[in-house]
Amino acid sequence: QGQEQDLVLLGDYNMIPTEDAAQFELLNQGIGLDFLQMSLPPGATSHLNASGEPDSLLDGIALSPSAHQEYTPHSFEILPLDLSFRRGRAWFRKNVSDHLPLRLSFDTTVDHDP
């Protein structure tokens, strides 16, 4: 069919949804991006901060309207990989990563691009 129009922005935004609305709007640029991390329950965290600081939600995924058509609703999640190691978040942060992985699913059996 036509040219690929799906856009997925995934990464460490260094922006917290409840504190950085102006920066999210600047990133959006009127494209109509859906920042999926905004739909997570309050208190969700993906970034494991240094000792003494609260963990935060700095990581995210944004979908363009065309990519959203192929997104499997409610499939976005933060994987609690730190629990798999059974050594605590501090150990995980020091030895593996200070970020937890994000996951979502798409159904690409039909191309929705014009």
N, C-alpha and C positions, 0 to 999 in steps of 0.2 A: 504494500500500500504506500502511503505517503511517508514523508520524513519523520524520523523519531522525534517526538515532542515531550516525552516523559522526562521529568527532572526530579532527582532525589538528592537532597543535600543531607549528608550524614557526617557527624563528627562532633568534636569538642567545640561548642560554640563559645565557651567562656561567658555565657549569659544565663542567668537564672530566670525562668519564666515569670515568677512573681515579682521580680525586681527590675527587669530590663525591657519593658514593653517598647520603649522608643527604639532600642537597638534591633528588636525583632521586626518592627515596622520598617526600619531602614533596610534590613536584609531582604524583606519581602519585596520592596520596590513596586508594589501594586500588581505583582504577578498573581496573587491569590494563593500563596503558599499556605499549606496546612501544617503547622508545627505540631506534630503528634505528641510531643512531650507535654504540651499544654493540657492534654486530656488525662494524664496520669493522676492518680490520687495524691492529695496533699501529703508531703513527707517523702515522696519517692526520691531516691538518690541514685546517681550513677558515678559520681566522683567521690573518691575516698580521700577526704582532706587529711592534712597532717594532724598529729595528735593534739587534742585540745580544741580543734576547730570542728564545727558541725559539718557532716557530709552534705553535698549539694547536688543539684541536677544541672550540670553544665553541658551534658551531652544531649544530642537530639537528632531528630530526623524530620525533614520538611519535604512535603510532596507537592508537586505542581498539580493543578486540576486534572490534567490528562493522566498523570501517574496515579492519582487517587482513584481513578476508575478501575485500575488493576490491583489496588491494595486490598488485601483481605481484612475486612473490618475487625477491629479489636485484637489484631494479631501482634501489635507493637508491644514489646515488653523489655524490661531490663533483666538480664539473666543474673541471678545471684551466684555467680561463679565462685565467689569467695566462700560460700557455704560448702561447695564441693571439696575444697581442700581441708576443711575442718580444723583450721588453725587460727581463725579469727581474721577480722578485717585488717588489723594492723600488720599482720604477717603477709597477707595477700598484697597489701599496698606496697610493702617493702620488697617482696620477692617476685611478684607477678606484674601488677599494674595498679595505678591509682585510679583507673577507670574500670567499670563493669561493662561487659559487652551488651550491645543492643541487638534486638532481633525483630523482624517483621516479615510477613509473607505477602507474596503477590501471586495473582492468577494471570498468567500471560498466555493462556490458550487462545485468547482473542485479542487481536491488535486493535486498540481503540483510536489510534492516530488517524486523522483524516487523510 
